[in-house]
Amino acid sequence: MPMTASDPCIVSLRDLDVTLIGAAGAVQVLRNIDLDLEAGETVSVVGPSGAGKTTLLMIVGGLERPTCGQVTVAGHDLATLDEDGLARFRGRHVGIVFQAFHLIPTMTAVENVAAPRELAGEADAFERARAELAAVGLGHRLGHYPGELSGGEQQRVAIARALVNRPGLLLADEPTGNLDAATGAQVMEHLFAGSRDSGATLVLITHDAGLAARCDRTVRLVDGRIEAPDEAPEATGVSAGTVAQAARR
């Protein structure tokens, strides 16, 4: 059933495990994950490469399935949804910003942003797309193709696309990883502003301690599990308080 106003938890993960089987055998990517995310909060996910951060994000977004455990997002048990159901769920509830942009090269900026709205059958797709592009400072780039845009402009198009359906949950996987520092800072301002203005929960994977500190709290993954506060090394740039807060949730 959909989330109600009386339920502040937009994401609930219980006993979550992900195991991948490859030529070298089984690899446990996530283990014993219990995590709640509240509506409207900003959460950074940090940890070393290979810790399972992207897999966690993909599970929450319904793009991958866990080996076991329960994933509830916006009141929906994702295990009960088939692929078509997951696609409809993402269209209504989730916006995703990838590091590599993933724009459609044969579509203009406004067409890329309008696409999720069109797929949802909404008549105002292009009107909303133009408004979202204007909000990220690209009202003058509506007819440009991705190849005609800078990296920072492409990422802002991706942010506008993620926001166009007013999702309750925004997922961002290293959204500044392919950008220079100045452009990345500008992109993050748009992402934080967009999530704040729409009231969306923002989950941000980042290696940047400064970005992590801007979020309401931080979850640290190590070897596929959420690290307890007394295990967190001081050199991470993430305070013990924020990790402790994540562990208590």
Secondary structure, DSSP 8 states (H G I E B T S, - for coil): ----TT--EEEEEEEEEEEEEETTEEEEEEEEEEEEEETT-EEEEE--TTSSHHHHHHHHTTSS--SEEEEEETTEEGGG--HHHHHHHHHHHEEEE-TT----TTS-HHHHHHHHHHHTT-TTHHHHHHHHHHHTT-TT-TT--GGGS-HHHHHHHHHHHHHTT--SEEEEESTTTTS-HHHHHHHHHHHHHHHHHHT-EEEEE-S-HHHHHHSSEEEEEETTEE--GGG--GGGS--HHHHHHHHH-
